[in-house]
Amino acid sequence: MNMVSLLALGLVIKYNLITGTASRIIGLLVALLCAVAIGWSIWQSKRESKELQEMEKQFEQ
């Protein structure tokens, strides 16, 4: 589990879709926002930085 999903856990519990502690629309929006944040964080973690790309070019020469 990554840090973003752990940070989102509080919101997911507060706006639980199953027990309905709040509006169902708010729960769906929170779930969608959390899914987007987790997807973005995974995409960012897979991306190589410019410094790393420059180092790889230097080692290839």
C-alpha positions in Angstrom: 0.0 0.0 0.0 1.4 3.4 -0.9 1.3 6.6 1.2 -1.4 8.3 -0.8 -3.8 5.4 -0.2 -3.1 5.5 3.5 -3.7 9.2 3.6 -7.0 8.7 1.7 -8.2 6.0 4.1 -9.6 8.6 6.6 -11.8 10.1 4.0 -13.0 6.8 2.7 -14.0 5.7 6.2 -15.7 9.0 6.9 -17.8 8.9 3.7 -18.3 5.1 3.6 -20.6 4.1 0.7 -21.8 0.9 2.4 -23.1 2.3 5.7 -24.0 5.7 4.3 -22.7 7.9 7.1 -22.9 10.9 4.6 -24.4 11.6 1.2 -23.8 8.9 -1.3 -22.8 11.4 -3.9 -20.0 12.8 -1.6 -18.8 9.2 -1.0 -18.6 8.5 -4.7 -16.7 11.8 -5.3 -14.3 11.0 -2.5 -13.7 7.5 -3.9 -13.2 8.9 -7.4 -10.8 11.6 -6.2 -8.8 9.0 -4.2 -8.6 6.6 -7.1 -7.3 9.5 -9.3 -4.7 10.5 -6.6 -3.5 6.9 -6.3 -3.2 6.5 -10.1 -1.3 9.8 -10.4 1.1 8.8 -7.6 1.8 5.4 -9.2 2.4 7.2 -12.6 4.8 9.7 -11.0 6.7 6.9 -9.2 7.3 5.1 -12.6 8.6 8.2 -14.3 12.3 8.7 -14.6 13.8 12.1 -13.7 15.9 14.2 -16.0 18.9 13.7 -13.9 18.6 9.9 -14.1 18.2 10.1 -17.9 21.3 12.2 -18.1 23.3 9.8 -16.0 22.2 6.9 -18.2 23.3 8.8 -21.3 26.7 9.3 -19.7 27.2 5.7 -18.8 26.3 4.6 -22.4 29.1 6.6 -23.9 
